Amino acid sequence: MGLIVQKYGGTSVGSLDRIRHVAEKVIETKQQGHDVVVVVSAMSGETNRLVGLVESLAKDPDPREYSVVVSTGEMVSMALLAMCLMESGFPARSYTGAQAQIFTENKCVKARIEGIEPHALKQALQEGIIPVVAGFQGVDSYGNITTLGRGGSDTTAVALAASLEADECQIYTDVDGVYTADPRIVSEARQLSHITFEEMLELASLGAKVLQKRSVELIGKYKVPLRVLSSFHDGPGTLITYEEVAMERPLVSGIAFNRTEAKLSIIGVPDQAGVAAKILTPIGEANIDVDMIVQNKIDDGLTDLSFTVAREDYQKAMSILQKVATSLEAKGVTGDAKIAKISLVGVGMRSHSGVAPKMFQVLGDAGINIQLIATSEIKISVIVDEKYLELAVRALHAAFGLDKEANEEFDPKM
Amino acid sequence: MGLIVQKYGGTSVGSLDRIRHVAEKVIETKQQGHDVVVVVSAMSGETNRLVGLVESLAKDPDPREYSVVVSTGEMVSMALLAMCLMESGFPARSYTGAQAQIFTENKCVKARIEGIEPHALKQALQEGIIPVVAGFQGVDSYGNITTLGRGGSDTTAVALAASLEADECQIYTDVDGVYTADPRIVSEARQLSHITFEEMLELASLGAKVLQKRSVELIGKYKVPLRVLSSFHDGPGTLITYEEVAMERPLVSGIAFNRTEAKLSIIGVPDQAGVAAKILTPIGEANIDVDMIVQNKIDDGLTDLSFTVAREDYQKAMSILQKVATSLEAKGVTGDAKIAKISLVGVGMRSHSGVAPKMFQVLGDAGINIQLIATSEIKISVIVDEKYLELAVRALHAAFGLDKEANEEFDPKM
C-alpha cells in the first residue's frame, strides 16, 4: 500500500475510449491497495488546435492570454477522466494548477514550478477521493494561469510526486519504456528494465523523446522513483534508479541521436586569448543556443572553431558568424545543416576507457567520416553526415552488444 | 465619459473574424471616451461540443466536472479577444469567473451569483486595461468552478454592470433588438427603440429569446440601464427603461409565443376544497413545472382543471394525471401536445381594459378557437391549436397596429 502518481500523456487520453481505458488502469492500481494521484495532458491534437487559434489571431501572442487558452486543454481531459472514474463508482475530483496549488514563477509561459502546497490533494486522498490534476499548468503569485512549456505534464507529475513523497511516479506514454535505441531505426533495440538517473538525463538532453529534460532534472533533485511505461501495452516499463552499480552495468546503456542541429565553422581565425568568446557571444546575444563546441588550434597561429545550433537557427547564426569573421579577419566560414548527432550513453564509461576508440573504429569500418566529437563523463557524441545516421546507429548498436541482455542480471536492483 | 459593460454572445464571437470584429467594436467604444468591461460567451458551437464530450462519457455527469469542462469554452474566447485587443495596441486582460471574483452559491451548475468583488476589475480599469470577463461562470466558496446555466453570460454582464455601477449594459447578440414579434413569423414586425423592464420580463418568461429571464430579473433588481443590440449591424438597438410612461405607450408593445408547451386536462372531478392542490402536487413532486392553470367549475358539483407543462414532460405528466384521476374518481383526462401559446404584452394594458376583448374578437374573426386564457397585469396569454400560430400572431400584430410607429414620439425618454 503506497502512494503512486500516474501521469498520462496526450495519446494516452487521445479519445473518449482512451480516457475510459485510463480510468480502468487507475482503478486497477487503486484496487491493488494504492492511493493514486493522476496527472493528465490535453487530449492529443488539442494543444495544437488551441495554439493554432492563438497564432491565427496574434503574431506575437500575449503570454498570459496564450496560457489561458492552452491550459483549457488539460482542464477538459482532467474533468472527463474524473467523471469517468465516478461513473465506475470511484470518487474522483479534478484540480486545475491553481486548485492543486502548483505555484510557479511570475512568468506566464515556460514557467518553473517554485512550490506546491499539497494540502487540498492530501485532504482528498484522506477522504478516499482520486485527485486528477491538470498537467502543464500552474498559478503565479498574482493568480494568473501559467504554463510550464510543452512536455510540462511530466514535470507536474514529478513535482507532485516529490511534494507528496510518493512511492513511485509512473509516466504512462505511447512507448513501452526506455530503449537501447529508437526501435524505428534499430529493429534489434531492446527495452531497458532500468536505467540510471544520469543516463536518463543525458538521453533526455540528447533528444530521446521519452522524458523532458526539465522533468529528469527534477527527479534527480528529489530522487523520485520514476517508471516510464506504456498505457497501450501491459509491462513493467523502465525504472529510473539512483544507486550506482557501474561495475555490473554494461559499458553503453543506450544510443541517442537527433537530426535537429546544424554545424557552423569559422576557419583560420588569428589565435588570441578570448577568441572563442568573441565568436560565440554575438550568437548567444541573438538568443541562439549553442550545443557542441570544438576548437582546433592550427600550427601557424590560426585556429578553427566549430559549433552546432538548432537547425532552425542555422541561417541566422550563419549571417552573424559571417560578420564576426570579417571583424576577426578570419579566412572564412563554412556550415552544414544536414548533419546528425549520435551519442553513446552509459555510466559504465566512467571506469572503462575503451568506449571512444571502439566507437570511432566502428564508424570508420562503416566508412562514416566523423565531423565533430564531444565527450562527457558518461557520454560520447559525434557529428556525422545526416545520410549515415541509420547506418551508424545500427552498426554501433550491434558492436556494443545492445541487442543482448548483457549483464543486467547482476544488478542488485533487479 | 462613462463605464459600459458590453456582452458578446456566441455567434458574435463565433469565428476568429468575428472576434476581430468584436475587438473593433470595443475599441470604437473606448475611443468614444468610455471605459469598457467586456463579457464573452463561448464561440458558437463550442459549448455544444464540450457538452457532447461530457455526455458521451457519463449518463449522469458529475455537476462539478461538467462545469470544469464547459467553462473552458468562455476561457478560450475571452483570452482570444484580449489578445486581439492587445494586437491593436489596447491593453486588455482576461478574467475567469474566479479571477473576476464572481461568487456563486455552492452548487456547480445553474448556480446563482451571490456577489461580485470587483476590486481586480476596478484596478485594471484604473490602469487603462480593458477587462475581458468569461461569461456564464463563477466560483463557489470552496474554489470550485461553477456555471450559471445556459444564457448565463447575460447574467454575468448584468451582475457586473450592477456591481461596477456601469452607466449602461449592452447586450450584443445576433438580433438587432427587441421586436414587436418574431420577424421570421411576422414580416411587418418592427424593432422597438425602447421597452419597459416589466414588459421585457414578461417577454423573457414567455420565451422571446432575446434575453434570459434570470438576467432580466437581475436588471430589474439593480435598475441597470440595458440595451440589446446587434454585433452584426450598426443601430441603436432597444433600450430597457424603468420609468413608467404608460399613458404615452401603445396598449400592446409586443407579441410573444412558443410551441414548447403541452396542455393536460382532468375532467369531472368532484369539487371540494383543495382539489387543485391534490391534482398539481404530484406533478410538482415529479419536478415538472406547471405554467398556465385554469379551473372551470361545472354546475353539477364537478370541476374541470387544465394546465400546461413543457412539452418534453407531457408523457410523464399524463401518466401521473391518470393515477390522480383514478384516486379522485374523475371522469377522465385529456391532453394535447400540439398547442401554441400566444401572449400580448404591454404596460398600457394597466389603464385600458379593452385589450382582452379585442384579442378574442380578432382570433374569433380568424376562425381560431381559444383553448385556455390566462392574464396578468400587463399580459394576456391564450392557448390555441399549434397549426394556427402564424395566422394568429399575424392577425394580432396587424389588429393592434404594431407595424406602425404608434405614439412612441411622446415618450420623454426618447
Boltz contact constraints between the chains, C-beta under 6 A:
constraints:
  - contact:
      token1: [A, 16]
      token2: [B, 56]
      max_distance: 6.0
  - contact:
      token1: [A, 16]
      token2: [B, 57]
      max_distance: 6.0
  - contact:
      token1: [A, 56]
      token2: [B, 16]
      max_distance: 6.0
  - contact:
      token1: [A, 57]
      token2: [B, 16]
      max_distance: 6.0
  - contact:
      token1: [A, 57]
      token2: [B, 80]
      max_distance: 6.0
  - contact:
      token1: [A, 57]
      token2: [B, 83]
      max_distance: 6.0
  - contact:
      token1: [A, 57]
      token2: [B, 84]
      max_distance: 6.0
  - contact:
      token1: [A, 58]
      token2: [B, 83]
      max_distance: 6.0
  - contact:
      token1: [A, 58]
      token2: [B, 87]
      max_distance: 6.0
  - contact:
      token1: [A, 61]
      token2: [B, 83]
      max_distance: 6.0
  - contact:
      token1: [A, 62]
      token2: [B, 83]
      max_distance: 6.0
  - contact:
      token1: [A, 62]
      token2: [B, 86]
      max_distance: 6.0
  - contact:
      token1: [A, 65]
      token2: [B, 79]
      max_distance: 6.0
  - contact:
      token1: [A, 65]
      token2: [B, 82]
      max_distance: 6.0
  - contact:
      token1: [A, 65]
      token2: [B, 83]
      max_distance: 6.0
  - contact:
      token1: [A, 65]
      token2: [B, 94]
      max_distance: 6.0
  - contact:
      token1: [A, 68]
      token2: [B, 75]
      max_distance: 6.0
  - contact:
      token1: [A, 68]
      token2: [B, 79]
      max_distance: 6.0
  - contact:
      token1: [A, 68]
      token2: [B, 94]
      max_distance: 6.0
  - contact:
      token1: [A, 69]
      token2: [B, 76]
      max_distance: 6.0
  - contact:
      token1: [A, 69]
      token2: [B, 79]
      max_distance: 6.0
  - contact:
      token1: [A, 72]
      token2: [B, 72]
      max_distance: 6.0
  - contact:
      token1: [A, 72]
      token2: [B, 75]
      max_distance: 6.0
  - contact:
      token1: [A, 72]
      token2: [B, 76]
      max_distance: 6.0
  - contact:
      token1: [A, 75]
      token2: [B, 68]
      max_distance: 6.0
  - contact:
      token1: [A, 75]
      token2: [B, 72]
      max_distance: 6.0
  - contact:
      token1: [A, 76]
      token2: [B, 69]
      max_distance: 6.0
  - contact:
      token1: [A, 76]
      token2: [B, 72]
      max_distance: 6.0
  - contact:
      token1: [A, 79]
      token2: [B, 65]
      max_distance: 6.0
  - contact:
      token1: [A, 79]
      token2: [B, 68]
      max_distance: 6.0
  - contact:
      token1: [A, 79]
      token2: [B, 69]
      max_distance: 6.0
  - contact:
      token1: [A, 80]
      token2: [B, 57]
      max_distance: 6.0
  - contact:
      token1: [A, 82]
      token2: [B, 65]
      max_distance: 6.0
  - contact:
      token1: [A, 83]
      token2: [B, 57]
      max_distance: 6.0
  - contact:
      token1: [A, 83]
      token2: [B, 58]
      max_distance: 6.0
  - contact:
      token1: [A, 83]
      token2: [B, 61]
      max_distance: 6.0
  - contact:
      token1: [A, 83]
      token2: [B, 62]
      max_distance: 6.0
  - contact:
      token1: [A, 83]
      token2: [B, 65]
      max_distance: 6.0
  - contact:
      token1: [A, 84]
      token2: [B, 57]
      max_distance: 6.0
  - contact:
      token1: [A, 86]
      token2: [B, 62]
      max_distance: 6.0
  - contact:
      token1: [A, 87]
      token2: [B, 58]
      max_distance: 6.0
  - contact:
      token1: [A, 94]
      token2: [B, 65]
      max_distance: 6.0
  - contact:
      token1: [A, 94]
      token2: [B, 68]
      max_distance: 6.0
  - contact:
      token1: [A, 99]
      token2: [B, 143]
      max_distance: 6.0
